[in-house]
Amino acid sequence: MRYDVLIIGGGPAGNYLANLLAGEMRVGVVERKGSFGGKACTGIIGAKNYKRLGLPEEAILNELRGALFYSRIQSFEISRKSAQAYIVDRKTLERKLAEKALEKGADYYLQATFQGFKNGRAIVQHVGERLEIEADFYVGADGVNSTVAKAIGARTDAEFLSGYEIEVMGEFRKDFVEVWVSKDLNERFFMWVAPLNERIARVGTLESLRSFREFLRVRMLKPTSALEFKSGSVGLGWRKPWVKGNVALLGDAALQIKPTTAGGIVFGAFCAHALANAILEGKLGEYEKLCKGIKKQISFGLKFRKAFLGMSQDDIERVFEVLGSREAIEVIESQAEFDDHLKTARAILKRPKLLARLIKISPSIVRYLV
Ligand SMILES: Cc1cc2nc3c(=O)[nH]c(=O)nc-3n(C[C@H](O)[C@H](O)[C@H](O)COP(=O)(O)OP(=O)(O)OC[C@H]3O[C@@H](n4cnc5c(N)ncnc54)[C@H](O)[C@@H]3O)c2cc1C
């Protein structure tokens, strides 16, 4: 078997790349599972980029036009007129992308586990059979615990966190996501409540199961009213290199994920465009350079994360006072971009009054962010 490009991993990043390349090149996709979807993921994706990237509308379950922020003792609301983000069904998202790639001529191998490279070929265990697949380019889109990354000797200093999420019955505002920031409950991450409708929401956090249980209690949601429980992991940081020889890493395999919120689908799709261009030009070495915008966002996100980890709950309460002020809300409502946290932070820090108040809380935080 021979392909121009062999993609290892049929998640959102791998299937999106398959779509970009199939029809132009001979593309094979190797997926370990027997069907698509199933990963722990809230499925929140910025609405503007969802459309821009041409992601499938059939996968959209709900539209969010605002957010409710809660700290230990405060809350404020950001509200926009139109949808800012969608909540999607991961299975439909991945399957629709795969369907389109198949229509364009890609080959899919399900129940096929990539095991390593030997003599320049990919060794794949496919439904009880050992395959050797040869390709001009190999792409590791095999998620956070990437076997391809290990095979090329990629290294990381990232922070790896476990993620927990349930779909649970309760009472919710249908078009508002809730973001809870309380170090009493979780030292290392925020908690989220993302409604599918007024009665069901996806509720989750990263880091510890104990924090997750405690949050459900505080939010008055019963674990015994859950429809689904999932766990997974994310890596926040760098894994390098993204390219070695004729092998490239994409999506979570390359840790192309926002360190601020752990959202990775949009970053993976943008980097898929960069990778497709580099492959079509036959210049894999250009890939990282073409991902410059995403790398900038990751750098900013890592600084933001460092600042967040260094804050006490009292600092967070003071930051809430600033962000919940009329001026800050006006800036966020008019200028915030769901997937561009750097732009949002800059817009806030451009306001002299807000900047002065934030510097007072912690000069180091502002220094990190500017
Ligand atoms: C609790 C939680 C909530 C999240 N919520 C969001 C969110 O709301 N929005 C968002 O954008 N992101 C979210 N994320 C992150 C998001 O899930 C990832 O960024 C996204 O799944 C990355 O896509 P990917 O295709 O790179 O990797 P994956 O989705 O992990 O896909 C990798 C694929 O490769 C396959 N594979 C793995 N190893 C092999 C192998 N050896 N051989 C063959 N196939 C293999 C896997 O089966 C899988 O199908 C969340 C993550 C967690 C843990």
The ligand as a MOL file (V3000), in Angstrom:
LIG
                    3D

  0  0  0     0  0            999 V3000
M  V30 BEGIN CTAB
M  V30 COUNTS 53 58 0 0 0
M  V30 BEGIN ATOM
M  V30 1 C -12.7970 17.3160 29.2890 0
M  V30 2 C -12.3770 17.9670 27.9880 0
M  V30 3 C -13.1760 18.9580 27.4180 0
M  V30 4 C -12.7770 19.5690 26.2200 0
M  V30 5 N -13.5970 20.5240 25.6640 0
M  V30 6 C -13.2400 21.1150 24.5090 0
M  V30 7 C -14.0920 22.0840 23.9030 0
M  V30 8 O -15.1580 22.4230 24.4400 0
M  V30 9 N -13.6950 22.6550 22.7210 0
M  V30 10 C -12.5170 22.3180 22.1100 0
M  V30 11 O -12.1930 22.8780 21.0550 0
M  V30 12 N -11.7120 21.3990 22.6570 0
M  V30 13 C -12.0400 20.7750 23.8260 0
M  V30 14 N -11.2220 19.8210 24.3680 0
M  V30 15 C -9.9810 19.4910 23.6560 0
M  V30 16 C -10.3190 18.6530 22.4360 0
M  V30 17 O -10.9840 17.4850 22.8250 0
M  V30 18 C -9.0390 18.3080 21.6580 0
M  V30 19 O -8.2910 19.4790 21.4510 0
M  V30 20 C -9.3810 17.6690 20.3080 0
M  V30 21 O -10.0340 16.4480 20.4980 0
M  V30 22 C -8.1020 17.4460 19.5020 0
M  V30 23 O -8.4100 16.7970 18.3040 0
M  V30 24 P -7.3220 15.8330 17.6290 0
M  V30 25 O -7.9470 15.3330 16.3920 0
M  V30 26 O -6.0160 16.5040 17.5880 0
M  V30 27 O -7.1340 14.6320 18.6980 0
M  V30 28 P -8.1880 13.5500 19.1950 0
M  V30 29 O -9.5520 14.1080 19.2370 0
M  V30 30 O -7.6170 12.9940 20.4590 0
M  V30 31 O -8.1640 12.4490 18.0590 0
M  V30 32 C -7.0650 11.5880 17.9060 0
M  V30 33 C -7.5430 10.3440 17.2040 0
M  V30 34 O -6.4170 9.4960 16.9980 0
M  V30 35 C -6.7610 8.1560 17.3090 0
M  V30 36 N -5.5300 7.4490 17.6990 0
M  V30 37 C -4.8150 7.5950 18.8300 0
M  V30 38 N -3.7380 6.7960 18.8180 0
M  V30 39 C -3.7820 6.1200 17.6460 0
M  V30 40 C -2.9390 5.1310 17.0360 0
M  V30 41 N -1.8180 4.6770 17.6420 0
M  V30 42 N -3.2850 4.6290 15.8340 0
M  V30 43 C -4.4060 5.0840 15.1960 0
M  V30 44 N -5.2200 6.0150 15.7150 0
M  V30 45 C -4.9150 6.5360 16.9230 0
M  V30 46 C -7.7840 8.2910 18.4570 0
M  V30 47 O -8.5900 7.1440 18.5510 0
M  V30 48 C -8.5470 9.5460 18.0360 0
M  V30 49 O -9.6730 9.2510 17.2660 0
M  V30 50 C -11.5770 19.1920 25.5780 0
M  V30 51 C -10.7730 18.1980 26.1550 0
M  V30 52 C -11.1670 17.5920 27.3440 0
M  V30 53 C -10.2940 16.5140 27.9460 0
M  V30 END ATOM
M  V30 BEGIN BOND
M  V30 1 1 1 2
M  V30 2 1 2 3
M  V30 3 2 2 52
M  V30 4 2 3 4
M  V30 5 1 4 5
M  V30 6 1 4 50
M  V30 7 2 5 6
M  V30 8 1 6 7
M  V30 9 1 6 13
M  V30 10 2 7 8
M  V30 11 1 7 9
M  V30 12 1 9 10
M  V30 13 2 10 11
M  V30 14 1 10 12
M  V30 15 2 12 13
M  V30 16 1 13 14
M  V30 17 1 14 15
M  V30 18 1 14 50
M  V30 19 1 15 16
M  V30 20 1 16 17
M  V30 21 1 16 18
M  V30 22 1 18 19
M  V30 23 1 18 20
M  V30 24 1 20 21
M  V30 25 1 20 22
M  V30 26 1 22 23
M  V30 27 1 23 24
M  V30 28 2 24 25
M  V30 29 1 24 26
M  V30 30 1 24 27
M  V30 31 1 27 28
M  V30 32 2 28 29
M  V30 33 1 28 30
M  V30 34 1 28 31
M  V30 35 1 31 32
M  V30 36 1 32 33
M  V30 37 1 33 34
M  V30 38 1 33 48
M  V30 39 1 34 35
M  V30 40 1 35 36
M  V30 41 1 35 46
M  V30 42 1 36 37
M  V30 43 1 36 45
M  V30 44 2 37 38
M  V30 45 1 38 39
M  V30 46 1 39 40
M  V30 47 2 39 45
M  V30 48 1 40 41
M  V30 49 2 40 42
M  V30 50 1 42 43
M  V30 51 2 43 44
M  V30 52 1 44 45
M  V30 53 1 46 47
M  V30 54 1 46 48
M  V30 55 1 48 49
M  V30 56 2 50 51
M  V30 57 1 51 52
M  V30 58 1 52 53
M  V30 END BOND
M  V30 END CTAB
M  END
